[in-house]
Each structure stands twice: as structure tokens, then as C-alpha cells.
Amino acid sequence: MRELSLHIIDIIENSRRAGANLIKLVINEKPVSDNLLTIEISDNGKGISAEKLAQITDPFVTSRTTREVGLGLALFKSAAESCAGKLIIKSTPGEGTDVEANFQYDHLDRAPLGDITTTISNFIAASGDKVDLIYQHYYENNSFDFDTRKIKQELDDLSIQNRQVTVWLREYIQENLAKIRGGEAF
């Protein structure tokens, strides 16, 4: 995949399909201090058995019934490893799954993070009434925290999937990401 945000949407969609009603996404960019980019995605879905977990990055292993291959995690692992990083997956059946990918930040082969604003806002527009999302983004010593549960409290009876709400959320996320990155756009 050309952008890491495409891997992120693939994994959070997997979480949604696994029955998660809470997903946490943490992106930690440390280009100067540690030369590291870390992406962590955790969910409270049905989890993965130990047998399936041992084969989870094999592209010919998938839980989907609509096709016989599952390239998402295999490609994410390859992307991390090609940038002096690694992919770690932990899961407990009945409790959920944690996926963590690390990348050397300045590695020539590291794909750009991509349009994370669209990734988040589109996911909320499609699934926000059923799935809550906690999104934390760190850039060196700056941070942005976003939690759909808090936003839903403010909306009262208005759906978070309402078009006007998702447009506002997109702008809100974009402004705050630019702020933590010193005004730099993605």
C-alpha cells in the first residue's frame, strides 16, 4: 500500500468486523528524538486464537469467507520490516487484539503516513454510531487526543455520523494535527 493510513483503515475495519465497539489508535512520530514512527491499534473485539495468531501474517490465511487470501497484515508486516521495523500482534480470545508496527522514521522505503484525517473521518462517517474510536497522535513532545465517546456526549441526540458533524470532525482533526506538527500538513 502506498500510504500507511491505508493499512490503518484495513486494520480498524478488521476490528469492526471482529465485533469491537471500542478501537484505540495511537500514532507516535519521533523523527528527531528517536527516528521512529509507531502505530498501535487496539480493540475489544472477539480476539484471535493462538493457532490463528501464529499464522496471522501468512497472506493465505484469512477469516473472511468472501476470499481465500488476507493480505492486510502480511503487507503491513512487510512495510515495517522493510524500514528496519517490526510488527507485533497480541490477542486474547474474547478480549481483543493489539497490533503495533514500528518504522525507522527517515528510512528511504518508509511509506508516508498519508491522509490520516480522511481515514479517521471516513471511518466515523461509516461506523461511528456503532464503534467508538480513541485516537491519540504524538509528534515529538506535542499531542492531540480525540475520543468519539466525548463527542457523542456533546451531541446529545444528534448522530456522530451526521454529514455536518463529520465535516466538522474532519476540520477539527486536520487543524489539531497541523498544530502539533508546527503547522506542517500531512
Helices and strands as residue ranges (DSSP letters): H 4-17, E 22-30, E 36-43, H 50-54, H 72-81, E 86-92, E 96-104, H 116-127, E 132-139, E 142-147, H 148-155, H 163-180
